[in-house]
Each structure stands twice: as C-alpha cells, then as structure tokens.
Amino acid sequence: MRIITFLLLCILSLSCKTAVKTDNIETESVSTEEIKKSINTSLDLWHKAAAEANFDNYFNLMTKEGVFIGTDATENWQNEAFKIFSKPYFDKGKAWSFTSVERNIYIYEDQKLAWFDELLDTQMKLCRGSGILKLENGKWKIAHYVLSITIPNENVTEVVKLKTDFDSLYTKKLMLK
C-alpha cells in the first residue's frame, strides 16, 4: 500500500511540473502554479504602473511590438503610437486605474506564451481585459491587450442605439480603405 501511495504521489508531482526548454537547453522545472503567479505579478504591476502614472514601468512590461486595443473602435494602438498617445496622461500624474477582480490564465505547452482574461474594476465601472503574454528574458510581458466595456445583456439594445451613428460612419470609412 505504501508503494502504491508513493508511486501515486510521484506521478502527481510529475504531472504538475514540466521542463522548460530555452534554446534546446533544459532548465529547472517550473510548475504551472509558479508560472501563473509570475504572470499575475506582471499583470498587477502593469496595472499599478498605470495607476501611479509610471510610464517607464508600464511600457517595460509590454513587448517592443506590443499592441493595446482600447474600448473605442478607433483604438488599435501599436506600441510606439500607444506610447505617444499615453504620454500626456502619464505626465499629468494619473493615467488610468484598473484593478483585476477576476482573472483566468492559460499557458501554452512550451511555457513561453500565455493568454488571459480578466474582469476589471475601473473608472468606467466593470470592464473586460484579455491578452497574450510572452516570456522574454525570464520576464512575462504583455504582447497584446484588449480592453472592453462590459454591457449587461438587458442593456444591449439601448447601447446599440447610442452607438449606431458613430459605428455606421466609421464602418463606411473603413470600407473605403
């Protein structure tokens, strides 16, 4: 019985850890929970940097090719353009304040990519954030982030009426490209 228990514990332990390969060099095993903890820390620090208007910390937590998709249909920011857009907000000492109240993290099998979704408490009330993180030089960085305002289903018709004029004009503009 002790041998069976020992074998089951070994199998369980092995299933929770995977070897991470970097440039075909096997490194120390890292558990899924350790990776998720590191990702949570990066995301929380990213949101904190915005709330504290720390421009450098905020953008150092994004990849060089990072993308930020905002709530407005026109907001598809590549990293450099997002920096230019954001700088005046950070310079005023207050960018935006998002606090995650729920987060789900999913890790790709090579443990170098992860994606997530989070429900956020913001100045716009509840919003949804989702994105992709990439492991760069041992640090998890945001490669792609999408921010959406949540709308209760019972209010969708009212919201659609509010945005119809803008959406119609913007759709026409996009179709002319």
N, C-alpha and C positions, 0 to 999 in steps of 0.2 A: 504494500500500500504506500509506504514511504517513497519507493522508487517511482511509482506512478505519479504521486504528488510532485516530486522533484522534476520529473520529465514534463509535466503539465506546466509548472512554473517556468521552466526553461523555454518551452515553446511560446508561452505567453510573453515572456520577456523579449524573445527574438522578434515576435510579431509587432512589438511596439517600437522597435528600433530598426533603422535601415542605415546602411553605409552610404556616405555622401562621397561622390567621386568628383574631383576637381582636376581637369586636365589629365584624366586617366590615373590619378593618384588617389588611392582610397584614404580617406581621413577618418577621424574618430566618428563613431556612430552618434547620431543625433536623433532623439525621439521626436515624434510628431508634436507632442505637447511642448517641448522646448522650442521648436520652430514656431509654433503658434504664439507662444509667449513673446518671442523676439519680434514677430510681426505685429502683435498687439502693441508692444512698446513703441515700435517705429510709427505706427498709425497715431497712437496717442501723442507722441512727441510732435508729429506733424501738425495735428490739430492745436496743440498747445502753442507751437511756434506762431501760428496764425493769430490765436487769441492774444498773444503777447507782442504781436507785430514784430517778430524776429525774422526778418526777410531771409537772412543767410541760412539760419537753421531750417526754415521752411523749405527753401529750394534745394538745400543739401540733402533733403530726404526724398527728393524726386530724382529720377534718372535724367541724364542730359537730354534725352529725347522724350521726356515726359509729356503727357497730354492731360489737360484738365477740361472736362466738358461741364459747362455751367447749366443753370436752370433755364436760361434764355436760349431760344433756338439758334441765335447767332453766336453763341459761345462755344466754340470748338478751338481751344487755345493750345497751340504748340508751346513748348516750354519757354522759348525766348520771348514770344509775344505775350505769354501769360505773365512773365516777369515784368515786362513794360506796363501792362495793364494794372498789375497788382501793386507796383512800387508806390504810387501815391497813397494808397490805403495803408500800407505798412509805414510809410513816412509820417503819417498822421498819428501813429501810435496805436492804432486799432484797426486790424484787418477784419476778420470775422471770427466768430466763436462757435465752434461745433463740438458737441460732446456726444460721444457714442453711448447709446443706451442699450444697444444690442448689436452684436457683431458675429458673423459666421465667416470662418476662414477655411479655405480648401487648398491643399498643397499638391502640386504636380509631382508625379513619381520621381523626377530627377532632383527634387527638393531645391530647385533654383528658381522656380516660378510658383506664385500663389495667387489666388483670386479671393475676393471677399465681398461681402455686402454688409452694410451697417445701417441701422436706424439712428438718426441724429437728432439731438435737441439743439435747435438753432434759433437765431433771431427771427427766422421765417417759420417758426414752430417746427413740427416734425418734417424732416427731410430724409431721403434715402441716398446713401453714398454707396458706390460699388467701384471696384477697380482691380487692377493687376499690380502685383509687386514682383520685383526681380531682385535676386540676390547678387549684389555687386561688391566684390572685395570684402565679403563677410558681413555686409550690411543689407538689410531689406529696404529697398527704395521703391517709391510709387512710380510706376511706368505709365499708368493710365488711370484716371479717376473720373467718375461720372456722378454729378450731384443732381438730384431730382427732388422737386417739392411733392410731398405725398398729398393726395386728394382722396378724401373718403368717397367711396363709390356713389353714395347718395347725393354727392355734390358735383359729380362729373358734368351733368347737363348744364348746370349753371356756369361752371368754369369754361366749358367749351364755348358758350355764348360770349363770355368775356374775351376770349382769345381769337375768335373767328376772324375778325377783320385783320388783325396782325398776321395770323397764320396764312390767310388767303394771299395777302400781299407778298409775304416772304416766300411762300411756295412758288408764286409766279416768278419772282426774282431768281430763285434757284433753278427753275426750269429754263430760264433764258440763258443760263451759263453754258 
